[in-house]
Amino acid sequence: MPPKKRLLSEEIAEPSPLAKKRKISKKSVQISKQENQKSKQKREDKTSPKAKLGKIKKDSQRKEEVKRDKHGKLVFPDYPEFKPNLTPKEVLQAGSFGGTYYRPIKSSVTGEKYSGEWKEFPSDWFDGLSINKQVSSSTYHIDVNTYNVKCGGSLEMWESSGWIAKQGPYGWFQWYCRFYLGRRTDDDKRQIGRWSKCAGDKGRWRNNLISKIVRSGCCHDNHGVSPVVRQTLQHWGYRLNKEDYEKGAKRVKAK
């Protein structure tokens, strides 16, 4: 008996070897496109603002107060060279930044808008303070500051100088607030280095103040001597004490 003739539908249902090859080729192109899209997405993720925030090594709320050494300086065992003597709470309570530090901003570094950033910190840091005037004011109030003077550059100046990191669009003090509470990031060494150059043992502004006091013949805590520098140092978590003054004065007199 002769073989049964195939129906037309069966001939169509079974593609030729050439058609199979074309189908496989088309599928390969689709897979290749999908892989390219995934690769592109990964590249975009790496360059996104969120990806550039910096690596957070530890992010937690500190349960205990940071200890002080016998000289009243704060002790951070993982960074022994970092020795501010004012906590973030003390900086705020003393009267700082003209009350504007945590004002609403639009960061040119991240391209994002920020408002109410102070809310991430312990509420007792702001006890007795007027949030609108002493913490998040858009207007600089000299009378808020401890020494009744204005100091510091604008956010735009800091941004254009390259000092602002995406993980802390407000600047150094925001970094300090978070560091004090226990957060650790890959930006810590840079920020601590900035502090050292400003308020550390050999810091520019600490020794500038000491030199002016020596020349004036006044005591270390006479606020009439360079109140602007004193206010600046306060913003960096430091207040000159008698011990640091006497130590620094010896170097000044020896020159």
Secondary structure, DSSP 8 states (H G I E B T S, - for coil): -------HHHHHHS--HHHHHHHHHHHHHHHHHHHHHHHHHHHHHHHSTTGGG--EEE----SS---B-TTS-B--TT-TT---SS-HHHHHHH--GGG-TT--EE-TTT--EE--GGGGS-GGGGTT--IIIIIS-SS--GGGSTTS------HHHHHHTT---TT-TT-HHHHHHHHHTT-EETTHHHHHHHHHHHHSTT-HHHHHHHHHHHHHT--TT-TTS-HHHHHHHHHTT----HHHHHHHHHHHHH-
